[in-house]
Each structure stands twice: as C-alpha cells, then as structure tokens.
C-alpha cells in the first residue's frame, strides 16, 4: 500500500523555521520523536469488517489525528471485535464448552500509568471498550462475569443475549459431537477428548490454529513518545466455562512502561501466566535489550518452564505456540514466536508506521511445530 501521509506530524515545521535563532544566539536543540508506530498480532492487518482500514491502520491514523495511544489501540482492535469472520475475538468468537461466548480484554495507558480489564464478559461485542471504561471511570483494574456485564450496561453498552454466529455455532456443535458421543465422560477423559478434538479440527483445517487460542494484541507508540496497548480475546476455543487466560492479566497478556516499551501476546495463555512473559520482556528492554532479543528470551523461559509430558512433543519441545509483539520507547519493534511454522502457515505479525502497514514474518525459537 502507499505510504501514510504524515502531514499532521509536520505541522510544527513552519513554527520551527520561524523560531530560528537570531545572529549570535545558540541554535535550539531539536530532539526527534520516536513515533508513531503500531505493532499487533497478524490479525491486526487481515480484517477490515467491510471498512477501509485494518486495526493497525486505524490505530495509526488515530495517532496522527492526535488521539492518545490507548484510545487509538482500542479503536484499532474494535474492527476485529466487530468482524464475525475473525473468530478469535468479539462477535463470532469461538464459544466455550457450553456454546457461550465469554470475552476477556485489558488495556494499559502508559502516560497515566493506569490499566483496566474485563474477564468472562458475555453479551458485549467490544470488550476492549469496556476495559477502557474500567480504566477511566473506576478505581479498579479488573471486573469479571456478571459484574463486568452490569458495568457495561451501566455505561450504555449494548448487551445481547448471545454473540455466536452461524459459523461459530456450527463449529461448536461439531466439536461437541467429537468429544461427547456418549453424552457424559469422566473429567479426565473429557479433558483429553476436548484437547484431541480441538487438535483434530485444526489438523482438518476446520479451525485456524490462531483462532483456536484466540486473541488480538495491539501496542501503539504516539508521536509524543507515549505508549498504549490492548489485548482482547474470546479465549481458548471451547474452554471450560469461566476459564480466564492471560489476556486481561497485567504482566502476562500485556504490559508496558511508558519509559521503556510495551509487549503483548497471543497463544497458550497458561504459559504466559506462569511466566509473566510480557512483564519480563519489558524488564529485559529496561536492561537495554532489543525488543527481538527480549521476546526470544521470554520464549526460552517458557520452553524451560514447560515440563509436563502432555505439553511436550517427542523432541521435548512445546506442543503449543506463543507469540509476542513488542515496541520500545525509541520505536524499535519486533514480533517473535515459539514456532516459525505451524501446519502449512508461517507465523507473522503486523506493523504500521510512516511507510504504511504490512505483515512481517516473526523471529522464532524453533522452526516448525510437530504435527498432531
């Protein structure tokens, strides 16, 4: 695509020229700003919901228009939340084991040093907007379940009876038929059957591997050097009702420090929860590491911490994927993943800057995930 117009960023040029020092005066020191730039998971540049922009393009355009980065980030992911063809988030997201869509989201505002989140929220298509309201309108970080839904209704959000679509409902029914032919199984067998059915539907091409784990993350760095980020998800496909993953949890699914950088994740939520990976990445950047190296270090920690045999393949590598999307305070960006290739696809991440928006291949700890 053609480069995005940065005219809005250059408004101060004329004023700077007019303010040139008089003869004998020392020249003013002008420090260049690092932004704007937006990074996201790959679905941040794949869906438009019938509109002209993807999530990263919308967030970038809002930054150019002067919007603060957390608002820009939430506006960006709203496109995915409302798009029923992105079955990893919002409306049409793959439901839980009972066929109910439960959504999680959190956002962070670097300048204000605040965060807001919701979990197990039902009936609201855009949970990121509710998370932003929690950040701005309450003294709390996280609202869950019925309380989150009641809060959403109080701030004027539409609460619907259900958020499944014909496609997501059909896939849920197929999953139920695969795992529950005898109607009821004991818990251990049921869990194993659920995982086997999920893997089979991915292998058959019925469910995208990324959609099975859900989620979009987006981080935005403003022209002024402020950071904002958001993660929003429908969670693990056909999860146990009430299960909350890493997405709305600070330090796991997302984290930022306005003086350092921002990081967020998609993939197996429990792996991030156990390792507080996003927090770890920001702390590694604080120590001077490049975003790419910080993200790969987090992936190495996850690999080392994964010891349960059911989560490892024959080579001792994880049987799941985790990906990170990172931007530091100076505008350096990175996307990193456990496996470069999953099935027939290559892992990607999205970025948008003054040169436009694009998908890039991620850096990876391992080349390919073992099949099955």
N, C-alpha and C positions, 0 to 999 in steps of 0.2 A: 504494500500500500504506500501511498505518497506520504512524505514527512508531515507531521502535525505542525500547524502554524504556531510559532512561539511568540507572536507579536505581543501577546499580553505580558510576556516576561520582559519585554524590552521597552516598556513604557518609560522607564527611568532613564533611558539613554540620553534623551534630549536634555533632561534636567541635569544629568551628569556633565554634559558638554557645557551647559550654561554656568555650571559651578566650577569651571576650571580656575585654578589659582591665578591671581594677578602676578605680574612680574615681581620676582623676589620672594614670593611665597613658596613654601614647600608643597609639592604635589600631594593631593589626597591619596590615601591608600585605599583601594577598592578591593575587597575580598570577594571572589566569585562564590556564588551559592551552589550547593551540590545538586539540587534537584531542578525540576521534578522528575521522578521516576516511579513506576508502579511495577511490582512483581506479583505473580499469582501462580496457582496451580494451572495446569494446562487447560482445564475447562474455563478458565478466565479469559481465554481467547478462542473459544469454539462455539459459544452460544450467543444469540442476539435476541431471542424471543420476538422475532419479527421486526426489530428496530435496526437502526443504522450502526450501533456500536456493540462491541463486546464489553465485558466487565472491566478489563484493563484500559480500554479506550475511554469508557465513560468516566472511570476514576481519574484518568489523566486529564481529560477535558475539564472536569470539575476543579482539579488543582489549578489549571491555567486560568480558570474563571475566578480564582481567589477563595474557593471553598477550603475549609480546614481538612486535613488529611483523613481523619477518622470518618467524617461525613462523606468525603469522596469515596472512601473504601466501601462504606455501607451502600452508597448509591450504586457502586460498581457491581457488587455481588447480588444486588436486588434483581438484576437482569437474569441471573441464573436461578434465583429462588422462584421467580415467576414463570420460568420456561419449563413446561411439562416434559420436554424432551431431555432435560438434564435430570436424570433420575437419582442423582446423588444429593440433592438439596431441595428444600422448599416444596412447592406444589408439584405433586407427582413423584416425590422422593419414594424410594422403595420402603415399604412399611415394616413394622416389627412382626414378631411371630403371630400376633393376633390380628394382623391386617390393618393396624392403625399406624399412621404416620406420626412419629414423635420427633420433633426437631430440636437441635441444640445450636447455640451460637454465642459468641463473645466478641467484644471489640475493645480496643485499648486506644487511649488518647495520650500521646507522648507529651504534648505541651502541658496538658492539665494533670498529667500523672494519675489518671483515673481509668477504670475499666467497668464494663457491665456485661452481664451474661444471662442467658436463659437455658434451661435444660428440660427435656421431656415435655416440650410445649406442643400442644395439639391444637389444630384448627386455625392456625395463623400462617399464611403463606410466606411471610417475610420476617422470620425470627431475628435477623440482624437488626432490623429497625426497632424491635422490642428491646434487644440488648443495648442499643444506643440510648434508648429512653431510660433504661435502668441506670446507665452511666450518668446521664444528665439530670434525671429527675428524682433519684433516690440517693440514700446514703449507703447503699448496699452494692455488692458486686453480682450476686447470683440469685435468681429466682427460679423455682422449679415447679413442674407439674401444674396442678390446678391453680396454685398461687401465681405462676407466671402467666397463665391464661387469663386469670382475673385481672391482673395488672394490664395486660394487653387490651382487654375490653375497656378498662377504665380510661386508657389514654386514647380511645377512639379507634382501635384496630378492629377490623372485621374478623370475627371468629366464626368459622364454618364448621358444619357437622363432621366433614372428613376432607382429606386432601389427596386421597388416592385418585389416580386416573384409570382409564380402562386398561392401559398398558401395565401400570404398576400392579393393579389388582390381578390381572391375568397371570403375571409372573409370580405373585404371592400364592395364588391357587396352585400353580404348577409346583412350587416349592413344597407346599403342604402335602400334595399328593406323593411327592418323592420321599418325604420324611415320615409320613404318618399313615402308611397303608393299613395298619392295624388299629387306627384311631388313637391309641394311647401307648406310649412307650415309657419304660422307667427312665429317670432323669439322665443317667449316664448314657444309655443307648440313644436317648432323644438328642442329647448334645452332639454325640458323634454323628448321628444321622443328619442333623441340621448342617453341620460343617461339610459332610460329604455331599449333601445335596447342593449346597452353595457352590462348592468346588466343581461339581458336575455341570451345573448351569453355566458357570464361567467357561469351562472347557468346551461346552457345546456352543458357545457363542451367544447364549441367551441373555447373559448379563455381562456387561463390561467390567473388567477387573477393578477399575477405578470406582465404578458405581457401586460395586458390592461393599466397598468400605466408605463410600460417600465422600462429601466434603468439597468445599472450595475455600482456599485461603487467599487473601489479598493484603499486601502491605503497600503503603503509599508514603513517599517522601516528598514534601512540599517544596516550592521554590525558596521558602524561608528556612528550610532545613528541619522542619518539624515532621514527626512520624505519626502515622495512624495505621491500625491494622484491624482485620476482622476475619474470623473463621465461622463458617456456617455449614450445617450438615443435616441430613436425615439419618446419619449414623449407619452402623453396620446393617446391611440388608437382613431382615427377618431376625433381628436381635431379640433377646429376652425383653419383654415389656418393662420399661423403667430403666433399662441399661443406659448409662451416660458414658460416653467415651471421653477422649482428650479435648475435643474441640472447644468446649466452653470453660476449660480449666486453665487458669493462668499458669504459665511456665511449661505447660505440656503442649496443647494445641496451638498456642500463640504466646508471644512475649515480646515486649520492646522496652528499650530505654532511650529516651529522646536524645541523649548524648552519645549513644553507641550505635544502635541499629534495631532492626525488627526481624523476627523469624516466625514462621508458622509451618504447619504440617498437614499432610493427608496420609492416609494409610492406617495401619493397625493402631488403634487408639491406645490400647493397653500398653503397648511397647513405649509409647511416648509418656504415658502416665507414670510408668515405673522408673523412667529415666529423666523426667522433666527436661525433655530434649530442647525445647525452644528456649528455655531459660539458660540451659547450658551453652547453646550456640551464641546467645547474646553475651554471656560472660566470657566466652572464648574470644569474641570480637573485642571486648573491652581490654583483653590482654594483648591485642594487636593482630590477631589472626584475620586473614582474609575471609569473607563470608563462605567461600567454597571450602576452605580448609576447616573452618569451624563446623560446617554442616557434615562434612565427611567424618570428623572426629565424633560427632553425635551418633552417626550411623555405626561407627566402630564400637561405641559404648553399648548400643542396642544389641549388636551382634554378640558382644561378650556377655551381656546380661541374659541372653536367651539360652536357657539350659534345659527346658522341658523337652523331652523327646518328641512329643506330639507336635511341637512347633519347629522341628528341625528336619531337614531332608537327609538323604543318605550321605551327603558330603559334610554334614554338620552345619549347613548354612540355614538361615531362617526360611520358613516356608511362607513368608508374608512379605509384603513390601511396605516401606515407609519412605516418604519424600519430604524434603524441606525447601522452603522458598525464603530467601534471605536478602536484605538490603542493609548496608551500613550507613552511618551518618554522612559519609563522604560520597555516597551514591554508587558504591560498588555493589554488584548484585551476583546472585548465584542460585542455581537450582541443583539439588543433589538428591540421590535416591539410593536405596539398597541395591536394586537390580536395574541395569540399563534396559534389559529386555524382559517383558512379561508376556508369555504367549507369542503372538505374532507382532505385537506392538513394541515401539521404542518409547521409553519414558521421556516426557517433555515438560517444560514449564513455560510460563508466559511472562513477557516483559513489555513495557511501553515507555518510551522516552521521546526526546525531540525528533528522533529518526523514525518514529512510528511504532506499531505493535507487531510482535512476532512470537512464534513458538520456537524454543531452542531445546536441543537435546540436553538432558541433565547429566551432570557428573555422577558416577556410580561407584559403589564399593565393590560390587560384583557384576559380572557381565550379564548373566541370564538366570532367571529363576527356574528351578527344576520343575518339569511338568507334573501335573497331578496333585 
